[in-house]
Amino acid sequence: MVRRVPILVYHHVYEDDDPGLAETVGAKATGTIGVTEFRRHLSYLAEGGWNAVSTTAVVDWMEGQGELPDRAVALHFDNGWQDTRTITMPIMDEYGLTGTCYVISDGTEAASKGTTAKIHTSTEGAVSKPCITWKQADELLSAGWEIGAHTATHPRLAELLARDGEGAVSEEIESSNRAYADALGFVPDHFAYPSGSRDERTDALLGPYYRSLRLWHFSRPQVWSFTDRSTSPMALDCQNVDNTVAFEDFQRIFEEAQSG
């Protein structure tokens, strides 16, 4: 049986009475989930014996450099929204879990200066919402989380490449990497494509910078796909999870992962 690793991708975790939970962008993913449902997800993982592992551990395993515990799952939190630190991390602490936070560097730079940056997303449209600060990113690292790269401004990279060429993509990546290095003292090993916008040329451009590149996609009804040892580290697959995903479909992720 082929061993499959679910990689769950969340964006915002909001308090249950937050009006942001009611916001939608057409028939798309919302990128939001309430605290009660998020806790339900984590309880399901705990009760089912699933073990949260780092992105580095997954890539090491894919490359034959280590083993994973039984029922391994990776938890990703995209964009570096402030609620990842203020709401998500304390809940994860209760369950003894850590994740990878993929940080938009311009958003975190703005937050560190007390402002916000406008960010264009597939899940919420164009928004100006608070991101974590570099200090809060350090707090995540100290708690055992990983920080991943997610560009400087969150553009659709395949579209940026087609419109403005390779130089624009390289500058987007190098600008964010300079920010990570200056603020955190390192460039992240792992990258997540904003809005899942990629092609073979973007893969070739980004590959030299990172150990892994992660996809992102959304379908309704949900069709789950997984990362296994035959997956390229340049194409980690994942499952987007938000309040459009029924709990029965969330459970199906793990049933299908175990079916091989």
C-alpha positions in Angstrom: 0.0 0.0 0.0 1.3 3.5 -0.9 1.7 5.6 2.2 0.0 9.0 1.9 0.6 12.0 4.0 -2.3 14.6 4.3 -1.1 18.2 4.4 -3.9 20.4 5.7 -3.9 24.0 4.7 -5.8 26.6 6.8 -5.8 30.4 6.4 -7.8 32.2 9.1 -9.1 30.6 12.4 -11.7 33.0 13.8 -13.7 33.2 17.0 -17.2 31.7 16.3 -18.9 35.1 16.5 -16.5 36.8 14.1 -18.4 38.3 11.1 -15.6 37.3 8.8 -16.9 33.7 8.9 -19.9 34.8 6.9 -17.8 36.4 4.1 -17.7 34.6 0.8 -16.2 35.2 -2.6 -18.6 33.5 -5.0 -18.4 29.7 -5.1 -14.8 29.7 -3.9 -12.9 28.6 -0.8 -13.4 31.1 2.0 -10.1 30.6 3.8 -11.9 30.9 7.2 -12.9 28.5 9.9 -14.4 29.0 13.3 -12.7 28.0 16.6 -15.3 25.3 17.5 -14.9 23.6 14.1 -11.1 23.9 14.2 -11.0 22.3 17.6 -13.3 19.5 16.2 -10.6 18.9 13.6 -7.8 18.7 16.1 -9.8 16.5 18.4 -10.4 14.1 15.4 -6.7 14.0 14.7 -5.9 13.3 18.4 -8.6 10.6 18.8 -7.5 9.0 15.6 -3.9 8.7 16.6 -2.7 11.1 13.9 0.8 12.7 14.5 1.5 16.2 13.4 4.9 16.5 11.8 6.9 19.3 10.3 7.2 20.1 6.6 10.9 19.4 6.9 10.2 15.9 8.3 7.9 15.2 5.4 10.5 16.3 2.8 13.2 14.3 4.6 11.0 11.2 4.4 10.3 11.8 0.7 14.0 12.0 0.0 14.8 8.9 2.0 16.5 10.8 4.9 14.2 9.8 7.7 11.0 8.0 8.7 7.7 9.4 9.8 5.5 8.2 12.6 2.4 6.2 11.8 -0.5 8.4 10.6 1.6 11.4 9.9 -0.1 14.7 9.0 1.3 18.2 8.4 -0.6 21.4 9.4 0.0 24.5 7.3 -1.3 28.0 7.9 -1.0 30.3 4.9 -0.3 34.0 4.6 0.9 34.8 8.1 -2.4 36.3 9.4 -2.2 37.6 12.9 -4.9 35.1 14.1 -2.4 32.4 13.4 -0.5 33.7 16.5 -3.3 35.0 18.6 -5.9 32.3 18.1 -4.5 29.3 16.3 -1.2 28.8 18.2 -2.8 28.8 21.7 -5.3 26.1 20.5 -2.5 24.1 18.9 -0.5 24.3 22.1 -3.4 22.7 24.0 -3.1 19.7 21.7 0.7 19.7 21.7 0.8 20.4 18.0 2.9 22.7 15.8 2.6 23.7 12.2 4.2 25.6 9.4 3.2 29.3 8.9 3.8 30.5 5.3 4.5 34.2 5.7 3.9 37.0 3.1 6.9 39.1 3.9 5.4 42.5 3.0 2.4 41.8 5.2 4.6 40.9 8.2 6.9 43.9 7.5 3.9 46.2 7.5 2.5 44.6 10.7 5.9 45.1 12.4 5.6 48.8 11.7 2.1 49.0 13.0 0.3 49.1 9.6 -1.3 46.7 7.1 -0.6 45.9 3.5 -3.2 45.2 0.9 -3.1 41.5 -0.1 -4.9 39.9 -3.0 -6.1 36.4 -2.3 -8.2 33.8 -4.0 -10.1 33.1 -0.8 -11.0 36.6 0.3 -10.3 38.9 -2.6 -8.2 42.1 -1.9 -8.0 42.6 1.8 -6.0 44.7 4.3 -6.0 42.5 7.4 -3.4 42.4 10.2 -0.5 39.9 9.8 1.9 38.6 12.4 4.9 40.7 13.2 8.4 39.5 12.9 8.4 39.2 16.7 5.4 37.0 16.6 7.1 34.9 13.8 10.0 34.4 16.3 7.5 33.3 18.9 6.1 30.7 16.6 9.6 29.5 15.9 10.4 29.3 19.6 7.3 27.2 20.1 8.6 24.7 17.5 6.7 25.9 14.4 8.4 26.3 11.0 8.2 29.5 8.9 7.7 29.0 5.2 8.1 31.4 2.3 5.1 32.8 0.6 6.5 35.7 -1.6 6.7 39.4 -0.8 3.2 40.5 -2.0 1.3 37.3 -2.8 1.0 37.5 -6.6 -0.1 34.7 -8.8 3.3 33.8 -10.0 2.4 32.1 -13.3 0.5 35.2 -14.3 3.3 37.5 -13.1 5.7 35.5 -15.2 3.5 35.6 -18.3 2.9 39.3 -17.9 6.2 40.7 -16.7 8.8 38.0 -17.3 11.3 36.0 -15.3 13.0 39.1 -13.7 9.7 40.1 -12.0 9.3 36.6 -10.5 13.0 36.6 -9.4 12.7 40.0 -7.7 9.5 38.9 -5.9 11.3 35.9 -4.5 14.6 37.6 -3.7 12.8 40.5 -2.1 10.9 38.2 0.3 14.0 36.1 1.0 16.0 39.3 1.9 13.2 40.2 4.3 13.2 36.8 5.9 17.0 36.8 6.3 17.1 40.3 7.7 14.3 39.7 10.2 14.7 36.0 11.1 18.3 35.3 10.3 17.5 32.7 7.7 15.7 32.0 4.4 12.9 29.4 4.8 13.4 26.0 3.2 9.8 25.6 2.1 7.7 27.7 -0.2 3.9 27.7 -0.9 2.6 29.0 -4.2 0.1 31.9 -3.6 -3.3 30.9 -5.0 -1.7 27.8 -6.4 -0.6 29.7 -9.5 2.4 27.9 -11.0 3.8 26.3 -14.1 7.0 24.4 -15.1 8.9 27.7 -15.6 8.0 29.0 -12.2 9.1 25.7 -10.7 12.4 26.0 -12.5 12.9 29.5 -11.2 12.0 28.8 -7.6 13.6 25.4 -7.3 17.1 26.6 -6.6 15.9 28.7 -3.6 13.9 26.2 -1.7 13.8 22.5 -0.6 10.1 22.2 -1.4 7.3 24.0 -3.3 3.7 23.4 -2.2 0.7 23.4 -4.5 -2.7 24.8 -3.6 -6.0 24.0 -5.3 -9.7 24.0 -4.5 -12.6 22.1 -5.9 -16.3 21.6 -5.0 -17.2 18.9 -4.3 -13.8 18.3 -2.7 -11.5 15.9 -4.4 -8.6 15.1 -2.1 -5.0 14.4 -3.3 -2.0 13.5 -1.2 1.8 13.7 -0.9 3.6 10.4 -0.9 7.2 9.2 -1.7 6.6 9.4 -5.4 5.6 13.1 -5.2 8.2 15.6 -6.3 9.4 17.9 -3.5 8.7 20.7 -6.0 5.0 19.7 -6.0 3.8 18.9 -2.4 0.1 18.3 -2.5 -2.4 19.3 0.1 -6.0 19.7 1.2 -7.5 23.1 1.6 -9.7 23.2 4.8 -12.1 25.9 5.7 -15.8 26.4 6.6 -16.9 25.2 3.1 -15.6 21.7 4.0 -18.2 19.6 5.7 -16.9 17.5 8.6 -17.8 14.3 6.7 -15.5 15.5 3.9 -12.8 16.4 6.4 -13.0 12.8 7.8 -12.8 11.5 4.2 -9.3 13.0 3.9 -8.0 10.5 6.4 -10.0 7.6 5.2 -8.6 8.1 1.7 -5.1 8.6 3.0 -5.3 5.2 4.7 -6.8 3.5 1.8 -3.6 3.8 -0.2 
